[in-house]
C-alpha cells in the first residue's frame, strides 16, 4: 500500500534551501565595524535561525547607530547582492523541491527573511516552487514562535497537522514542531540533537518524495499545537 503524501511541505529558506548564513555573518561584521565595534563569530552564531528584529537589536547593542528597519534593509540588500553573484544552494534542496512539485504536493516558503529577500531567492529557482510565501515582515512573531508555520498552512487551506516542515536551525525546528507539523531537521551550522525535530536527516541530498511521505506517516500527530518533545531518530 502506497504511503500517503502530506497535504503540503513547508520550507525554511536560510540554511535549508540556500546556505546564506555566511553572507549574513559577513554583512553583520562589516556593519558593526563601520561603527567602530567588534563582531565575533560567536556573536553571529547566536543569531542563526532568529528573526531579523532580534539581529537588529543585537547589532544596536554592539554600537550600530541605525534604526532597526534601516539595519534590516541594509543587511538584506548586502545579502541579496552576494546572492546575485553566487547562489549558495544547499545539497539536494532544489531536487527534492522539484520532485515534490512534480508529485503535486503544495509547498510554502516560511522564512524570517523579509519578503523581498524571499522573492529574490525564489527568482533563481527555475520552476514554480512555492504556492505561498510567509516572510518575517508578514507575521507578528518570529521563529521560534509557531505563527509563521500556522499562517502558511492557513494560506494553503490545509490543516497544519497534515504538513511536513523542513528546517535547519533550533529556532526553526522549535517553531515548526510547536505548530503541529511533522518536522524534518536537517542540521547545518548547529547541532539539532537537543531540538524537538520529529526526525533528523544529515542532508537532503538523495532524499525523495517517498522519504518525505514515510516521515509524514511515521511522525504525524493528531492535534495542531504540541509543546512536548517528541521522539526522533537520526536517519543516515
Secondary structure, DSSP 8 states (H G I E B T S, - for coil): ------SEEEE--BTTTB--HHHHHHHHHHHHHHTT----HHHHHTTTT--HHHHHHHHHHTT--S-HHHHHHHHHHHHHHHHHH---B-TTHHHHHHHHHHTT-EEEEE-SS-HHHHHHHHTTSSS---SEEE-GGG-SS-TTSTHHHHHHHHHHTS-GGGEEEEE-SHHHHHHHHHHT-EEEE--SSS--TTS--SEEES-STT--HHHHHHHHHHH--SSS---S-----EE-
